[in-house]
């Protein structure tokens, strides 16, 4: 996967630069203004590495999801929380993740939610009944988007979606790929 290799190289380069910046910062040979600039750049690099790592994780998850889809049998995953009167249900698809009709969608959404999830909420506002349950199935690019759409919170879809037996999607995929 060319994109994954690019991200890996970018992370490596950023970490190399960060090491050089830390060496300069800890040498104390610069004035306070430059020292503050080095500190600011160091924190920006950390932020960029975290963002790239998250993108890398989602790309790997999507690739694993696509490779484990079985047309003959689909495991249903659920999100069940105390603040949800009805659980959300969904499945892995060849293109990502599908939330089934009848799933509860929290009416609340955190302010720092990804724009794509906010947009999906706006686009599907008319696809909820009076109890905040979906009246249609909705497809997503990945389980993370789907979980954030359901909960309205910044959650990890691989941890949030679980089988009826309580096995996380992350663990389920590990089991599928091991055997």
C-alpha positions as CSV (number, residue, x, y, z in Angstrom):
1,X,0.0,0.0,0.0
2,X,1.8,3.1,-1.3
3,X,-0.1,5.6,0.9
4,X,0.8,3.6,4.1
5,X,4.4,3.6,3.1
6,X,4.3,7.4,2.5
7,X,2.8,7.9,6.0
8,X,5.4,5.6,7.6
9,X,8.2,7.6,5.9
10,X,6.6,10.9,6.9
11,X,6.3,9.8,10.6
12,X,10.0,8.6,10.5
13,X,11.2,11.9,9.1
14,X,9.2,13.9,11.6
15,X,10.6,11.8,14.5
16,X,14.1,12.3,13.1
17,X,13.6,16.1,13.0
18,X,12.1,16.0,16.5
19,X,15.2,14.3,17.8
20,X,17.4,17.0,16.3
21,X,15.2,19.7,17.7
22,X,15.3,18.1,21.2
23,X,19.1,18.0,21.0
24,X,19.2,21.7,20.2
25,X,16.7,22.5,22.8
26,X,18.5,20.7,25.6
27,X,21.9,22.1,24.6
28,X,20.8,25.5,26.0
29,X,23.1,27.4,23.6
30,X,20.2,29.5,22.2
31,X,18.5,32.6,23.6
32,X,15.0,32.4,25.1
33,X,13.2,33.3,21.9
34,X,14.8,30.5,19.9
35,X,14.4,28.1,22.7
36,X,10.6,28.9,22.8
37,X,10.5,28.4,19.0
38,X,12.2,25.0,19.3
39,X,9.7,24.0,22.0
40,X,6.8,25.1,19.8
41,X,8.1,23.2,16.8
42,X,8.6,20.1,19.0
43,X,4.9,20.2,20.0
44,X,3.8,20.7,16.5
45,X,5.7,17.7,15.4
46,X,4.2,15.6,18.2
47,X,0.7,16.7,17.0
48,X,1.5,15.8,13.4
49,X,2.9,12.4,14.3
50,X,-0.3,11.7,16.3
51,X,-2.5,12.7,13.5
52,X,-0.6,10.7,10.9
53,X,-0.6,7.7,13.3
54,X,-4.4,7.9,13.6
55,X,-4.7,8.1,9.8
56,X,-2.4,5.1,9.5
57,X,-4.4,3.1,12.0
58,X,-7.7,3.8,10.2
59,X,-6.1,2.8,6.9
60,X,-4.8,-0.5,8.4
61,X,-8.3,-1.1,9.9
62,X,-10.0,-0.5,6.6
63,X,-7.6,-2.8,4.8
64,X,-8.2,-5.5,7.5
65,X,-11.9,-5.0,7.4
66,X,-12.0,-5.4,3.6
67,X,-9.9,-8.6,3.7
68,X,-12.1,-10.3,6.4
69,X,-15.5,-9.7,4.9
70,X,-17.3,-13.1,4.4
71,X,-20.2,-13.0,2.0
72,X,-21.8,-16.1,3.5
73,X,-21.9,-15.1,7.1
74,X,-22.0,-11.6,8.6
75,X,-21.4,-11.1,12.3
76,X,-23.6,-8.3,13.8
77,X,-21.8,-5.8,16.0
78,X,-23.6,-3.7,18.5
79,X,-23.0,-0.5,20.6
80,X,-24.9,-0.7,23.8
81,X,-24.6,2.1,26.4
82,X,-26.5,3.2,29.4
83,X,-27.6,6.4,27.7
84,X,-29.0,4.5,24.7
85,X,-32.6,3.1,25.1
86,X,-31.9,0.8,22.1
87,X,-28.5,-0.6,20.9
88,X,-27.1,0.3,17.5
89,X,-26.4,-2.7,15.3
90,X,-24.2,-2.9,12.3
91,X,-21.9,-5.1,10.1
92,X,-18.6,-5.0,8.3
93,X,-19.1,-4.5,4.6
94,X,-16.7,-4.7,1.6
95,X,-16.5,-0.9,1.6
96,X,-16.5,-0.1,5.4
97,X,-19.3,-0.5,7.9
98,X,-23.1,-0.4,7.8
99,X,-25.4,0.7,10.6
100,X,-28.8,-1.0,10.5
101,X,-32.2,0.6,10.5
102,X,-33.6,0.6,14.0
103,X,-30.3,1.6,15.6
104,X,-30.4,4.4,18.2
105,X,-28.5,7.5,17.4
106,X,-27.6,9.8,20.3
107,X,-29.2,13.2,19.7
108,X,-26.1,14.9,21.3
109,X,-22.8,15.4,19.6
110,X,-19.5,16.8,21.0
111,X,-18.4,20.1,19.6
112,X,-15.0,18.8,18.5
113,X,-16.5,16.0,16.4
114,X,-14.9,15.4,13.0
115,X,-16.5,17.4,10.2
116,X,-17.4,14.3,8.2
117,X,-19.4,12.9,11.1
118,X,-21.2,16.3,11.6
119,X,-22.0,16.3,7.9
120,X,-23.3,12.8,8.0
121,X,-25.5,13.8,10.9
122,X,-26.9,16.7,8.9
123,X,-27.5,14.6,5.8
124,X,-29.3,12.0,7.8
125,X,-31.4,14.2,10.1
126,X,-34.6,13.2,8.3
127,X,-33.7,9.5,8.5
128,X,-34.4,9.3,12.3
129,X,-37.7,8.6,13.8
130,X,-39.2,10.5,16.9
131,X,-37.2,8.1,19.2
132,X,-33.8,8.9,17.4
133,X,-33.7,5.6,15.7
134,X,-32.6,5.1,12.1
135,X,-35.4,4.4,9.5
136,X,-32.8,3.3,6.9
137,X,-29.5,1.5,6.8
138,X,-26.5,3.9,6.5
139,X,-23.0,3.0,5.1
140,X,-19.8,4.5,6.4
141,X,-16.1,4.4,5.3
142,X,-15.0,2.7,8.6
143,X,-16.3,1.5,12.0
144,X,-14.9,4.6,13.7
145,X,-17.0,7.0,11.7
146,X,-20.0,4.7,12.3
147,X,-19.4,4.6,16.1
148,X,-18.9,8.4,16.3
149,X,-22.1,8.9,14.3
150,X,-24.0,6.6,16.7
151,X,-22.6,8.0,20.0
152,X,-21.9,11.6,19.1
153,X,-18.6,11.2,21.0
154,X,-15.0,10.8,20.0
155,X,-14.8,7.0,20.3
156,X,-12.7,4.3,18.8
157,X,-14.9,2.1,16.6
158,X,-12.7,-0.9,17.0
159,X,-13.3,-0.8,20.7
160,X,-16.9,0.5,20.7
161,X,-18.5,-2.1,18.3
162,X,-18.9,-5.5,20.0
163,X,-20.4,-8.9,19.2
164,X,-23.4,-10.1,21.1
165,X,-20.9,-12.0,23.3
166,X,-19.0,-8.8,24.1
167,X,-16.0,-9.3,21.9
168,X,-14.7,-6.0,20.5
169,X,-14.4,-5.5,16.8
170,X,-10.7,-5.1,17.3
171,X,-10.4,-8.5,19.0
172,X,-12.8,-10.1,16.5
173,X,-10.5,-9.0,13.6
174,X,-7.4,-10.3,15.4
175,X,-9.1,-13.7,15.8
176,X,-10.2,-13.7,12.1
177,X,-6.7,-12.9,10.9
178,X,-5.0,-15.4,13.2
179,X,-7.2,-18.3,12.2
